[in-house]
Amino acid sequence: MYRVWNFVANYSLLLIGGALLALIWANVDAASYHHIVEYVLWDNAPIGHAHMDAEGHVHRTLTLHYLVNDLLMALFFAIAGKEVWEAVILNEGSLRGAKAATPLFATAGGMLGPIAVYLGLALFLGSDTFSAVHRGWAIPTATDIAFSYLVGRIVFGPAHPAVRFLLLLAIADDAGGLIILAIFYPTGELAPAWLLLSFGAALAAFFFFNWLPRRMDRGDQLRRNSTWMRLKLGSWPYIVAGILSWYGFMRSGLHPALGLLPVIPAIPHADRAFGIFAAAEEHLHDLLNEMEHALKIPVEIVLLLFGLMNAGVEFSAIGAPTWLVLLGLVVGKPVGIFAFGWLAAYPMKLGLPQGMKTSDLFVLGCVAAIGFTVALFVASVAFPAGDVQDAAKMGALMSFGAAVLSIVAGKVTRVEKRALPA
């Protein structure tokens, strides 16, 4: 593992700062908080929430909340998508081969377990409750990579193999979460023809600015065409493609925060990756990594705004959805990850990383129960603004309690903490 503490700490502290400010603000003056969150930046805009006017015409309104959640958060999901893409496509990618098998099975358990707990308890509470909350089943499937990583280092120590296992699980969890968002949470009536714009823009960028120059450079050690593209045009073809792709997603009815994902495979990338949050990736100068480096500070600011726009929940909002989300995370995650991880490691004989004990699976599941960022995001799209959404968001915020649960579980199971070599 590489020394990445400062990067993740910066990422986490800004997000926590925005969330804490939102919580305080909403509980001191809820009216002014919601007024700012839903502040209209542009009515009759080309982008924004679609709704019918009095005459039956559809028009869009761009609010501050839409700007952050639907437009700017596309940058966050682009970075997550980049890590998933590298983990899958590169020869030494972390989600390829036998080394990823057990973490992938554990990821499946870490998603199915929370769904089972959430929906099972909702059914137990009665049909009325189930009808009101069933759309939130995906909220507790989320694992917040940065916060889980921070807690994982505290519980296991930075050199423990369980920390690497956790990162593999979190990346796979991100991939599953992106698929769930795309399939189960459209933002409006589906118009799939608009996806032709998204994928067409990505394909055009790949063909004209990536594949074709490399094709023309065959036999040319100086790679004149590729070098010209890189020096003269840089990232601009992919930025334009990203804008078109995002607009296509918005008009298609799929969540526009996923709109940059089709362009990621089109961008020239290195033939190796050091892994998410790895400081060593600063030394990779392919265009994909350089674009990620350029997005680092903007995404940190976006996450500050995301916390501010989404975590402003009044404490009085706590209700059934709060406990369903929280129990889905702190019960469903550990049990699901342990059960599926054990199944993969022993009956299926896929094994665990050297130096990792069976009990570490349960502790790791407790760490992965911190849902926060993505759980908040899913709650905001699963339910319309109101009491149910606020109660579900409170469950996502309370999942920070999994950090304490993780430390206790580590003590009880006598986790052998491992520090980095001096």
N, C-alpha and C positions, 0 to 999 in steps of 0.2 A: 504494500500500500504506500501511497505517496503522502507527503505532508500537505494536507488540504484544509487544515483546521480553519485558517483565516478566511478562506473563500466561503466555506459553508457557514461560518459564524456571521460574516457580513450579510449573507443571504438571509439567514434566520433572524438576525436582530432587526433588520428593516421590516420584515414581515410581521414579527411580533410587535414592533413599535406601532405599525399601522393598525394592527388588530386591537391592541390595548387602548389606543387613542379612540378608536371607533366604539369600543365597549363603554368607556367612560363617557364619551359624548352622548351616546344613545341613552344612557341611563341618567344623565343630567338634564338633557334637553332633546328628547326624541324628535320633536317636531322640526327643529332646526337641522338635526342630523339627516332626517329623511328628505327634507327640502333640498339639501345640498346633493345628496346621493342621486335624486331624481331630477336634478336641475337640467332644464332643457337648454342645450347648447345651440341647436339648430332644428327648427320645425320645417316640415316639407323638405327634408334633406334626402340626398341620394342613398344614404345608409342610415341604419337605426331601426328602432322597433317599428314594425308594420302594424297599422291599425286603420280601421274604417272611419272616415269622417261622417258628418251628418248627412251628406249627400250620397253616401255609399261608395265613395272613391277611396282606394287604398293609398295612404301616404305614410312616410317614415319620419320618425322623430329621433334625433340623436341626443341622448341624455349622457350625463357624466358617467352613470353606471354602465351604460352600453359601451361607451368609449373604452372604459377600463376592462370590463368582463369579456366583451365580444371582439374588440379590436386589439387593444394592447396585450391582452393575455395570449393572443396568438403568438407573440414572441416567446413567452414562457413555454408554451406547448411545442414550439419549433425546436427549442433546445432539448426538451424531453424527447421529441421525435428524432432528433439527431443522434442522441445517445442510443435509442432503440435501434435505429437504422444501422449504426456502426456495430452494435452488439450482434446483429443478425447477419450483416452482409460481409464483414471482414473475416478473413480466414481464421484469425485468432480472436474473433468476436466472442464476448463473454456468454452469449446465448446460443453458441454453436457447440455441437459435439457432446460427448458423454459428461463433461464437467458441468454442463448446464442442466442435465436431466433432473437431478434431485431438486435443485432450486425451482425449476419449472413446475414440477409436481407440487412442491410446497406452495408455490404461488397460486396454483389452482385451488388448493385447500384454503389458502388465505383469502380467496374471493368467494368460494362456495360456502364456507363456514359462516361468514357474516351475513350472506344472503339468507341462509337457512335460519339463523337466529332472528334476524330482523323480521322476515315474513312469518316465521313460526310464532313469535311473540305477538305480532300484529293480529294473526288469526285468533290466538288465545284471548286477546282483548275484545274480540267481537267483530261482527261484520261491519259495523259503522266505522270503527277505528281502522279496520283493514282497508275499507274503501277510501278513507281520507289519506292514508299514509303509504299505500302500496307502491306508488310511483317512486318512492325514495329508496327502494331496495338496493340501488347501486351506491348509495352514499357511503356505507361502511366498508365497501370493498377497497377503498383508497388507502394507500400508504404514502405518507409524506416523506420523500427521499431525504431531504436535508435534515429535518428534525429527527427522523429515525436514525440517520447516520450519526448525528451528534450523540444521541442517547446510546446507540450501539457501541461507540468508542468508549463512553463512560463505563458501561456495564462490562464489556468484554476486554477492553484495552485495544489500542489501534492495530496491534499485530495479530489479533486472534482471527483464525479462519472464518469464524462466524460473521465477522464484519464484511468480508468479501462475499459470503453467502447472502447476507442481507442486501448488499448492493445489487447482486444478480436478481434477487427476488423483487426488489423495488423497481428495477428496470423493466422486468417482465410484467409487473403489476401496472406500470405506466402504459405499456403496450395494450394490456387488457382494458385499462380505463379509457384509452383513446378509442378503442373499438366500441366499447359500451356507449360512450358519448355519441359517436357517429350513428350508431344503429338505433339506439333506444331513446335518444333525447333530441329529436329534431326541434328546431326553433319555430317552425311554422309548417304550412302545407308544403309537402315535398314537390319539388320541380327538378327532377334529376337531370333534365337536359342542360341545366346550367353547369353541371359538373364537367361538361365538355369544355367549357371555358377554362376551368381549373386544370384539368389534366392536359388539355391542349396547350396551355401556356407552359406547363412544366415540361411537356414533351418537346415543344419548340425550343425552349431554353437549353435542354439537354442536347438536342440534335445540332443546333446552329452554333452554340457557344462552348460545347464540351466535346461531343463525339466527333463532329466534323473537323475541327482543328486538329484533334489528335490523329484522325484518319489521314489528313493532308500532311501530317508530320512524319509519316512512316518513312524510315530510312534517314531522317534528318536528325542528327544528334543534337543540333541546336534548338530544335522544336520551335521554329520561328513563328508559326501560326498560333500555337498555344500560348507562347510568350507574348505575342502581340495582343491577344485577347485579354490576357491577365493584366498586362501593363496599361493598356489603353481603355479597356471597358471594366475591368475589375469585377465587382459584384453587381454592377448595375443591371445586366440582363436578368439576373435572378431576383433582384429587388422588384423589377417591373413584373416579372412572372409571378412573384409572390403577391403583389397587389391585385393582379388579375385573378389569381387563384382564390384569394380571400373573398373577392367580390362574387366569384362564382359560387363559393360555398354559402355565402350569405343569401344569395338569390335562390339557391337550391333548396333551402330549408334546413340543411345540416348546420350544426353549430359553427358559426364563423371563426370561433377561436381555434378550430382545427384547420383553418383554411390555408396555412402555409405548409402543411405536411406533404402535399404532392410534390412540392418543389425541392424538398431536401434531397431526394435521390438524384436529382438532375445536377447538383452542384459538385464540381470536382473535389474529391476527397483523398486523404492519404490511404496507404494500404495497411496502416496499423492504427491502433488507438490504445491509449493507456487507461481508459475508463473514466467514468463520470467523476467530476470534481478533481481529477488528477492534475496536479500542478505541472507535471511533465508535458501535458498537452500544449502548454504555452510555447513549446519548442517545435511544434508541428506547424508548418506554414502553408499547408494546402488551403485552398479558398474556403472550404467548409469550416475548418477550425478557425481561420482568421475571422470569418463572419461571426462565429460563436464568441470569440474573444471580444469583438466589437460590441456584441449585445450584452456582455456581462453587466456593466453598470446600468444601461437602460432597463434590463430585466429586473435588477434589484429595486430600481425605482418603481417599476410596474408592480412588483410584489408588495411594496409599501402601500401603493394606492389600492391594490386589491384587498389587502387587509383592512384598509380604511373604508372601502366601499361595501364590504361584505360582512365584517365581523360586528357591526353595530346592532347588537341584539339586546333588548331589555331583559333583565333577569326574570321578570314576570312571565316571559315567554316559555319558560321551562314547562314541558308537558310530555305526553306519550311519545311523540316523535324523538324527543331528546333522549329518552331512555332506550328507545329502539336502536337509534344510531349508536349510542354509547355502548350498549351491550353487544351490538353486532360487532363493534370494533374490539372491545376488551375481552369478550368471551369468544366470539366467532373466529377472530383472527388467530389467537394462540392455539385454540383447539384444532382449527382447520389446518394450520401450518404444521403443527405437530403430527396430526393424524396422517396427512398426505406425505409429509417428509419421511415419517417412519415407514410408511407403506413403500415408498420409493427406495429407501435405503436398505431395507431388510427383506421383505417378501419379494420385491422386484430385483434385489441385489445390485442396486445402482450405487449404494454406498454414500458415506458422508466424507467431506474433506478431512484429510489427515489432521488430527489434533482437535476435532470437533466431536463432542459427546452427544448422545441422544437427547439428554435433558437440555442441551443448548438449543434444540429446536423449539422447545416451549418458550424459553426465555426470549429467543429471537422473535417468536410470534407475538410476545408482549411488546417488544420494541416496535414491531411493524404495525401495532394497533394505533399508532399516532397517525390519524387521518388528515387532520388540519387542512392544508392548502387545497388539495383536490377534493376532499370531502365537502369543504365549503363551496367550492365551485359547482360540484354536482348538485348540492342542495339548492343552489340558486337557479339551476335549470330544471330540476325535478318538480319543484313546486312554484306556483305563482307567489308573488310577494304577499305576505300575510302571516297569520299566526302559525300555520303549519311549517312554512319555510323557516321562520324565526326559531321555532322549537327544534327543527332539524339542525339548523346551524349551531345552536347551543350545544347539541350533542357532539358536533364536529369539534367545537372549541374545547369541550370538556375532555376530549380524547387525549389532551395533554397529560391527563392523569395516568395514562399508560406509561409515562416515563417513570413515575414513582413505582408503579406495579412492576416494571422491568427491573428496577434496582433491587426491589424486594425479592423478586423471583431469582435474580442472579445470586443474591446472598443465600437464599434457601437451598438452591441447587449447587452452591459452591462453585460458581464459575471461576475458572482459572484465568485471571486477567493477564494479558500479554502486552508488554510495552515494546515499542520500536527499539531496535538495537542502537546503542549509543554511537 
